[in-house]
Amino acid sequence: MNLGAPSIQALASLNWLQIFLFGVYPYIALAVAIVGTWVRFDLSQYSWKTGSSQMLRSKNMRWASNLFHVGIIIVLLGHFFGLLTPHILYDRFISAGNKQILAVVVGGIAGAFCWVGLVMLMWRRFTDDRISNTSNFSDKLVLVLLFIQLTLGMITIFTSAQHLDGLTMLNFAGWAQDITVLRPLQAAARIEQADLIYQLHMALGITLIMIFPFTRLIHIISAPVWYFGRRYQIVRQKKSQ
């Protein structure tokens, strides 16, 4: 099953908002993210951190953090490979419809873990006076935006469950792949008939990509891989006299 390129009629029916949001905005967001990341690394390396609040209150922190991070990693990997893997590469092993069912099940479970963990993190951030007073505006804004985005994503599961023929997944994968190969009008045309909940979810996701270099989300692209190759630290215990 292959949807092919959008028809001329579909391209002609696009309005300016659809062209901007799903054809132009992704490139703006990506450019801002790349430049913003470079500038922050060059000018403000000491701010490249998450600003952990565990020292202020450790209760339920491990549960909240683990649920959120395990869930969000699975969700992000699912989106990345699900959207950018061409249909022809997996068509012999799994149909688009079955792949959509798999995405709904795995994404639903991972999304639920992530949602519960995020709610716990938000509860700590907004209700604990010590944590709230030491948090800046962007810390709280990111949590709110992630909550809205994750809730929208969870709602799309119920929408996807109503039509499991795989056409929806192929459409969104086609959009991501068209954006990747610089075909913005064709990409925007694929989203024209998508349900509003999908369009909101996608628009907010693009916005999160754009703002992440200026928030604590910057740590997403940092990994302490150097840790595994570092030299051992020698610690000598001082003998008592």
Secondary structure, DSSP 8 states (H G I E B T S, - for coil): ----S--HHHHHT--HHHHIIIIIHHHHHHHHHHHHHHHHHHH-GGG-S----TTT--TTHHHHHHHHHHHHHHHHHHHHHHHHS-HHHHTTTS-HHHHHHHHHHHHHHHHHHHHHHHHHHHHHHHH-HHHHHT--HHHHHHHHHHHHHHHHHHHHHHHHTT--SSHHHHHHHHHHHHHHTT-HHHHHHHHTTS-HHHHHHHHHHHHHHHHGGGSGGGGGG---GGGGGS-----------
